[in-house]
């Protein structure tokens, strides 16, 4: 059972929400505590740099640094030192990902929602690694064929430019599939099928330059990669606090 139920990042000077974790649990008490957390976030300038707000079975812990506050909702029996350690790690990752000056200038709520505060992707699987390797092979083949056709076009004007573009788009899509599998990207459940559709269109367009078995191979790798991207779920990030 997850001890950290919710994570929240806000700007200290006005309480503007910058990022928040996805709800993986739901309860009336948690929703009420989240409302309390957002009220507290509007008053962070009045509090010290670290504190705890007790709320029945749930506690709100917060820290602030460089004008940004990091807040979390945990069960009351979760050790306070662990909660603060988690928030400190969260703070270091947030400021390393985004410039402090940019954070102070944003006006749109949840401008950094893609940060996904307390979750990360599961450890890569053997099948996932295989899909990445096969995607690299397919991408390299697409790039080589695309560059060759472009060079051929410069030497002898013909109508092969469309095929060259299809090879290069397929190469980019393969590279994008690798990125989607290896790194967290917002809206990945939408972007992965889009990349698959592009690869299907490109390979069907290239029918004739590739035989049916080559087409099946490339589409099979694309489908495997998409399945691996969508099956690699988010998991809770546990801080190594040494306590």
N, C-alpha and C positions, 0 to 999 in steps of 0.2 A: 504494500500500500504506500502510495506517495505521501511523504511528510510535508513537502512543499506544495501547497495547493494552488498558489497564484503568485505571479511575479509582475512587478509594475515599475516602470521608469517614468519619472516626471521631472519637469524643470522646477527648480526651487522658487524662483522669483514670482511665478504666477501659477504654479501647479499644473501647467500644460502637460497633458499625457503625451509621452514620446513613444512608448512601446509597452506592450503587455503580452503575457503568455495566453495561449489558447486554453479555453475551459475544457478540461478532460473529466471533471467531476462537477456534479450539480447538487446543491442542497440549499434549503432556505437560509440556513445559518451562514453558509459561505456567501451567498448573494448579499445578505445584510452586511456581512463583514467587508465585502468589496465596496459597498456604498460608504461605509465608515472610513475605509482606506482612502477613498477619493476625497472625502471631506478633510481628512488629515492632510492629504497632499496639497490642499489649498492653503494650509497654515504652516507649511514646513519652515518658512522663514522665521517663525517664532520658536522653533525647537532647536535643540543642540544637534550636532552632526550625527548622532546615533541615539536610537531610542526604541522602546517597545510599548505598544498599546495593547492591553489585555482586554479580550472580548469573549467571555465565557470559555468555550472549548477551543477557540481559535485566537491566536495572537498575531498582531501586526508588528513586524520588525522593519526598521528603516535605517538607512545611512545616507549621508549626502557628501558630495565632493565636487569641487569645480562647478558649482551651480546646478548639479544634477543629483536627484534623489533616487535611490533604489529601494524598493519596498517589496515585502513578501508577506503572504498569509500562510501560517503554519499551524499545525496542531499544538495545543498548549504544552504537551509533553515533549515536543521536539526541542533539543538543547539549544539555548540561546546562542552559544558560541558557534554552533554549526550554522545557524541562520545568518549570523553576521559574517561568517566566513564565506557563505554562499553569496551574500550581497557584495562583499569586497571583490570576489572573483567576477561577479556579474559587472561591477563597475569598471574593472580593468579591461574586460572584453569590450564593453560598450564604448569607452573613450578611445580604445585602440581601433575600433571600427569606424568611428565618426569623429570629425573634428569638433573641438569644443566651440569654436567660433560659429560653426554651422548650427550647432545645437541651440545656441543662444539666439539665432536669427530666425529659426523656423516659426511659423504662425499656425500651421495646420496641425490639428491633433493627430497623434499616432503617425507622425511623419517617418518614424523609424520602425514601423511595425514588423518589417522583415527580419528584425534582429532576433525574434523568438526567444525571449529572456531565459527561461529555465528548461528548454528542451533542445535536444540535438538529434541528429540522425543515428540510427542504430549502427553497430559495427558492421563493416562490409562483410558479405558472405562470399564463399568460394565461387558460387554461381554468379554473383555480382561482379567479382573480379574477372571471371571469364567473359562476361558480357562487355566489360570495358576493353579487354584485350581484343576481342573480336571487332568491337566498334572502331578501335584504333586501326586494325587491319583494313576494314571496309573504308574508313576515312582516307587512309593512305592510298588505297587503290583509286578512290574517286578523285583525289587530288592529282595523282599522276596522270590519269586519263584526261582530266580537265585541262591541266597545263599543256599536255601534248596536243590537244585539239586547238587550244588557243594559239600555240606556236604554229600549227599547221595552217590556221586561218590567216595568220600574218604573211605566210609564204605563198599561199594559194587561196585566193578569195573564193569562198563557197558558203553553203548554208549550214555549216556545222556549229555555228556559234551557239545555237539553242542547246545543243547537246553538251557543249562545254559549260554553259551556265548550269545545266542540270547536274553535271558532275560536281561542280563547285558548291552548289546548294546542298547536295547530298553530303559532301565533305563537311560543310559547316553544321549540318544537322547531326551528323555522327559525333562531331566534337561537342556539340551542345548536349547530346544525350549523355556523354561521359561526364560532363560538368554537372548535369542534373542528378546523376547518380552519386557522385562523390561529394557534392556540397549542397547545403540547404539553400533553396531558392523559393521565394514566395510564389504562390500559385503554381507550384510544380505539377500538381495533378491536372492542370490545364495545359501547361507548356509541354509536358511529355507526350500527350496524344497529338499535339500540333506538330511536334518534331517527327512523330511516326507518320502522320499524314503526308508531310513534305517528302519524307523518304519514299513512301509508296508512290507518290506522284512522279518523283524524279526517276525512280527505277522503271516504272511503266513507260515513261517517256523514252527511256533509253533502251527499250526493247528493240532488238535488232543489232545494236552495238554490243549487247550482252545476250547470251543464250538463256534459255528458260531456267537452267540449273543455277546460273549465276544470279539471276533475279531472285529465285527462291532463297538462295544463301543470304543475300543482302537483306531481303525482307524478313527472313527468319531471325537474323541478328537484331534488326530493328525492333521486332516484336519482343524478343527476349529482353532487350535493354529497357523497353518501355515497361514490361512486367516487373523487372527488377527495380526500376525507379519508383513505381507506384507501390511496391510491396515493402520498400525500405521505409519503415515508420519512424516517427519521432519518439525519442525516449528521454526520460528525465536526466538532466545533467547533475551528477553528484559531485560536490566539491571535495577535493582531497585536502582536508584541513589539518590533518595530523592530530586530531583530538578524539 
